[in-house]
Amino acid sequence: MTIPFLAILILTCIALITDIKSRIVPNWLVGIGFLTGLVYQLFFGSIWQGLGAMLLAFAIGFPLFLLRGLGAGDVKLLMAVGIWTEPIFFLNALFWIAVIGGALTVLSIMFHRRGKNVYQNLKFFFFHFLIFWRPPKQLVFESVTLPYCVPIFLGTAYAVAAHLLGFEYPIDPQTL
């Protein structure tokens, strides 16, 4: 199981570097990650578990993309990471990605002193969504953005380290 972990760490690390430099997750990187993960699952793993994790990434990431919480490259990167893993590991990696992403977002808002702008944007967003059933095309105030490959890399790296060290998953299907 170390080959998939090494592959997703390399994939997310390269995505992290390109996202910080250009704020873009390149399609060639995601394509290579997806195709190599698919080949690995076909010959050495369980293709159905890999596809299940990839569909889980799509099911969680696509609505966030529609709500402008994630970029398309971030969703595709999550899907490429998902194809390499099994659904329970991926769900736990998503848990850590969300925790780290939330913490970094709050820190970024505090650092840039944009709390009032974020509040106004959220209020505008939800009222617009409730009235028109779609997100607004543009927000009222300039928003704080975060290259989301940072929490994707950190959350995935933490999930890999926790798995390799034998820590229990925070989300365990047997206890749900």
C-alpha positions as CSV (number, residue, x, y, z in Angstrom):
1,M,0.0,0.0,0.0
2,T,3.0,2.3,0.0
3,I,3.1,2.9,-3.7
4,P,-0.3,4.7,-3.7
5,F,0.7,6.8,-0.7
6,L,4.0,7.8,-2.4
7,A,2.1,8.6,-5.6
8,I,-0.5,10.8,-4.0
9,L,2.2,12.6,-2.0
10,I,4.2,13.3,-5.2
11,L,1.0,14.3,-7.0
12,T,-0.2,16.7,-4.3
13,C,3.3,18.1,-3.8
14,I,3.7,19.0,-7.5
15,A,0.1,20.5,-7.5
16,L,1.0,22.5,-4.3
17,I,4.0,24.0,-6.0
18,T,2.2,24.9,-9.2
19,D,-0.9,26.2,-7.3
20,I,1.3,28.5,-5.2
21,K,3.2,29.8,-8.2
22,S,0.4,30.3,-10.7
23,R,-2.9,29.5,-8.8
24,I,-3.5,26.8,-11.4
25,V,-3.6,23.0,-11.0
26,P,-2.4,21.9,-14.5
27,N,-4.6,19.4,-16.4
28,W,-1.6,17.4,-17.5
29,L,-0.7,16.7,-13.8
30,V,-4.2,15.6,-12.9
31,G,-4.4,13.5,-16.1
32,I,-1.2,11.7,-15.3
33,G,-2.3,11.2,-11.7
34,F,-5.6,9.8,-12.8
35,L,-4.3,7.5,-15.6
36,T,-1.5,6.1,-13.5
37,G,-3.9,5.5,-10.6
38,L,-6.3,3.8,-12.9
39,V,-3.5,1.5,-14.3
40,Y,-2.3,0.8,-10.7
41,Q,-5.8,-0.1,-9.5
42,L,-6.4,-2.3,-12.6
43,F,-3.3,-4.4,-12.0
44,F,-2.5,-4.2,-8.3
45,G,-5.4,-2.9,-6.4
46,S,-9.2,-2.8,-6.5
47,I,-10.5,-0.8,-9.4
48,W,-13.9,-0.6,-7.8
49,Q,-12.6,0.9,-4.6
50,G,-10.5,3.4,-6.5
51,L,-13.5,4.4,-8.6
52,G,-15.6,4.6,-5.5
53,A,-13.1,7.0,-3.9
54,M,-13.0,9.0,-7.1
55,L,-16.8,9.3,-7.2
56,L,-16.8,10.3,-3.6
57,A,-14.3,13.1,-4.4
58,F,-16.6,14.2,-7.3
59,A,-19.7,14.0,-5.1
60,I,-18.2,16.2,-2.4
61,G,-16.0,18.5,-4.7
62,F,-18.4,19.3,-7.5
63,P,-21.1,21.0,-5.3
64,L,-18.3,23.0,-3.7
65,F,-17.1,24.0,-7.1
66,L,-20.6,25.1,-8.0
67,L,-20.7,27.2,-4.8
68,R,-17.3,28.7,-5.7
69,G,-15.7,27.1,-2.6
70,L,-13.1,25.1,-4.7
71,G,-11.6,25.6,-8.1
72,A,-12.1,23.0,-10.9
73,G,-8.4,22.0,-10.7
74,D,-8.8,21.3,-7.0
75,V,-11.8,19.0,-7.6
76,K,-10.0,17.2,-10.4
77,L,-6.9,16.8,-8.1
78,L,-9.1,15.3,-5.4
79,M,-10.5,12.9,-7.9
80,A,-7.0,11.9,-9.1
81,V,-6.0,11.3,-5.4
82,G,-9.2,9.3,-4.9
83,I,-8.5,6.9,-7.7
84,W,-5.3,5.9,-6.0
85,T,-6.9,5.1,-2.6
86,E,-9.9,3.3,-1.1
87,P,-13.0,5.2,0.0
88,I,-12.5,4.9,3.8
89,F,-8.9,6.3,3.6
90,F,-10.0,9.0,1.2
91,L,-12.9,10.0,3.4
92,N,-10.5,10.4,6.3
93,A,-8.1,12.4,4.1
94,L,-11.0,14.7,3.1
95,F,-11.7,15.1,6.8
96,W,-8.2,16.4,7.5
97,I,-8.2,18.5,4.3
98,A,-11.4,20.2,5.5
99,V,-10.0,20.8,9.0
100,I,-6.7,22.2,7.8
101,G,-8.5,24.2,5.0
102,G,-10.9,25.7,7.5
103,A,-8.1,26.7,9.9
104,L,-6.0,28.2,7.1
105,T,-9.0,30.1,5.8
106,V,-9.8,31.6,9.2
107,L,-6.1,32.5,9.7
108,S,-6.1,34.2,6.3
109,I,-9.2,36.2,7.0
110,M,-7.7,37.3,10.3
111,F,-4.3,38.1,8.8
112,H,-5.9,40.2,6.0
113,R,-8.5,41.7,8.4
114,R,-11.4,40.9,6.1
115,G,-13.8,39.5,8.6
116,K,-16.5,42.2,7.8
117,N,-16.1,41.7,4.1
118,V,-16.4,37.9,4.4
119,Y,-19.6,38.4,6.6
120,Q,-21.1,40.7,4.0
121,N,-20.2,38.3,1.1
122,L,-21.7,35.3,2.9
123,K,-24.9,37.2,3.7
124,F,-25.2,38.4,0.0
125,F,-24.3,34.9,-1.2
126,F,-27.0,33.1,0.9
127,F,-29.7,35.6,0.2
128,H,-29.0,35.5,-3.5
129,F,-28.9,31.7,-3.4
130,L,-32.3,31.6,-1.5
131,I,-34.0,33.9,-3.9
132,F,-32.5,32.9,-7.3
133,W,-31.4,29.3,-6.5
134,R,-28.0,29.8,-7.9
135,P,-24.8,31.5,-6.6
136,P,-24.2,35.1,-7.6
137,K,-21.8,35.8,-10.5
138,Q,-19.8,38.3,-8.4
139,L,-19.5,39.0,-4.7
140,V,-20.0,42.4,-3.2
141,F,-16.5,42.8,-1.7
142,E,-13.1,41.5,-2.6
143,S,-12.8,38.1,-1.0
144,V,-9.8,36.3,0.5
145,T,-8.7,33.4,-1.6
146,L,-6.4,30.5,-0.6
147,P,-4.5,28.2,-2.9
148,Y,-6.4,25.1,-1.8
149,C,-3.7,22.7,-2.8
150,V,-2.0,23.7,0.5
151,P,-4.7,22.1,2.6
152,I,-5.0,19.2,0.1
153,F,-1.3,18.4,0.4
154,L,-1.2,18.9,4.2
155,G,-4.4,16.9,4.8
156,T,-3.3,14.1,2.5
157,A,0.2,14.0,4.0
158,Y,-1.3,13.8,7.5
159,A,-3.7,11.1,6.6
160,V,-0.9,9.1,5.0
161,A,1.4,9.5,8.0
162,A,-1.5,8.6,10.4
163,H,-2.3,5.5,8.4
164,L,1.3,4.4,8.2
165,L,1.8,5.0,12.0
166,G,-1.3,2.9,12.8
167,F,-3.5,5.7,14.2
168,E,-7.2,5.1,14.2
169,Y,-9.3,6.9,11.6
170,P,-11.4,9.7,12.9
171,I,-14.2,8.5,10.6
172,D,-14.6,4.7,10.9
173,P,-17.6,3.0,9.1
174,Q,-17.8,0.4,11.9
175,T,-18.5,3.0,14.5
176,L,-21.1,5.0,12.5
